[in-house]
Amino acid sequence: YEVRKELFALSAQLKKLKCVTLLTSEIVGEASLDHHSSGMMSRFGVEEFIVDSVITLHYLGLGGTDDRAIRVVKMRRTDHHKGPVPIKIGSKGIKITIVK
């Protein structure tokens, strides 16, 4: 309860200040690539409910060029791609390609 209360207060204060904030959280186990999965992901189980967006990064560990993905789990007030999207990380940053 205390963690939830404090995180909510922090989030509310940052929104009041009109700050764009990036918070990171350790997840329990592996984040699912399945866009139908739901439930607790974070250590305390409250972080993903308080924030407006949840994005997970995935590494499949296969050693190939297409072994990384990003998934937008939650993005309030937007219609977004639900499934995992392959990403490439190179010397010029991250390249995200959505295949329709």
C-alpha positions as CSV (number, residue, x, y, z in Angstrom):
1,Y,0.0,0.0,0.0
2,E,2.8,2.4,0.9
3,V,4.6,1.8,-2.4
4,R,1.4,2.4,-4.4
5,K,0.6,5.6,-2.5
6,E,4.1,7.1,-2.9
7,L,4.4,6.2,-6.6
8,F,0.9,7.7,-7.2
9,A,1.9,10.9,-5.4
10,L,5.1,11.1,-7.3
11,S,3.3,10.6,-10.6
12,A,0.7,13.1,-9.8
13,Q,3.3,15.8,-8.8
14,L,5.3,15.2,-12.0
15,K,2.1,15.6,-14.1
16,K,1.2,18.7,-12.2
17,L,4.6,20.2,-13.1
18,K,4.0,19.1,-16.8
19,C,7.1,17.0,-16.8
20,V,7.6,14.3,-19.3
21,T,9.1,11.5,-17.2
22,L,10.7,8.2,-18.1
23,L,10.7,5.7,-15.2
24,T,12.3,2.3,-15.4
25,S,11.2,-0.7,-13.4
26,E,12.6,-4.2,-13.0
27,I,10.1,-6.8,-14.1
28,V,9.6,-10.2,-12.6
29,G,10.8,-13.0,-14.9
30,E,10.4,-12.5,-18.6
31,A,8.0,-10.0,-20.2
32,S,5.5,-11.8,-22.4
33,L,5.6,-11.0,-26.2
34,D,1.9,-12.1,-26.4
35,H,-0.3,-9.0,-26.7
36,H,-3.2,-10.8,-25.0
37,S,-1.3,-11.3,-21.8
38,S,-2.0,-9.1,-18.8
39,G,-1.5,-9.1,-15.1
40,M,1.4,-8.1,-12.9
41,M,4.7,-7.4,-14.6
42,S,6.6,-5.2,-12.2
43,R,8.2,-6.1,-8.8
44,F,5.5,-4.4,-6.7
45,G,2.6,-4.8,-9.2
46,V,1.6,-1.2,-9.1
47,E,4.0,0.6,-11.4
48,E,2.2,-0.4,-14.6
49,F,-1.1,0.8,-13.3
50,I,0.0,4.2,-12.3
51,V,1.9,5.2,-15.5
52,D,0.3,6.3,-18.8
53,S,2.5,4.0,-20.9
54,V,4.3,0.7,-20.5
55,I,7.0,-0.4,-23.0
56,T,9.0,-3.6,-22.8
57,L,12.2,-4.4,-24.5
58,H,12.9,-8.0,-25.4
59,Y,16.1,-9.9,-26.2
60,L,15.6,-13.4,-27.5
61,G,19.2,-14.4,-27.1
62,L,19.4,-16.2,-30.4
63,G,22.5,-14.3,-31.6
64,G,20.9,-13.3,-34.9
65,T,20.2,-9.9,-36.4
66,D,16.5,-10.1,-35.5
67,D,16.7,-11.2,-31.9
68,R,15.4,-8.0,-30.3
69,A,11.9,-6.5,-30.1
70,I,9.9,-3.7,-28.4
71,R,6.3,-4.0,-27.3
72,V,4.0,-1.2,-26.3
73,V,2.0,-2.9,-23.6
74,K,0.0,0.2,-22.6
75,M,-0.4,3.7,-24.1
76,R,-3.3,5.6,-22.6
77,R,-5.6,7.5,-25.0
78,T,-3.9,6.1,-28.1
79,D,-4.5,3.4,-30.7
80,H,-1.2,1.6,-31.0
81,H,0.3,-1.6,-32.4
82,K,-0.2,-4.2,-29.8
83,G,2.3,-6.9,-30.7
84,P,6.1,-7.1,-30.6
85,V,8.0,-5.1,-33.2
86,P,11.5,-6.1,-34.2
87,I,14.2,-3.5,-33.5
88,K,17.8,-3.2,-34.5
89,I,20.4,-1.4,-32.4
90,G,23.3,0.1,-34.3
91,S,25.9,2.8,-34.2
92,K,23.2,5.4,-35.1
93,G,20.7,4.3,-32.5
94,I,17.5,2.1,-32.5
95,K,15.7,1.4,-35.7
96,I,12.1,0.2,-35.3
97,T,10.2,-1.3,-38.3
98,I,6.5,-2.0,-38.1
99,V,5.5,-4.5,-40.8
100,K,1.8,-4.1,-41.8
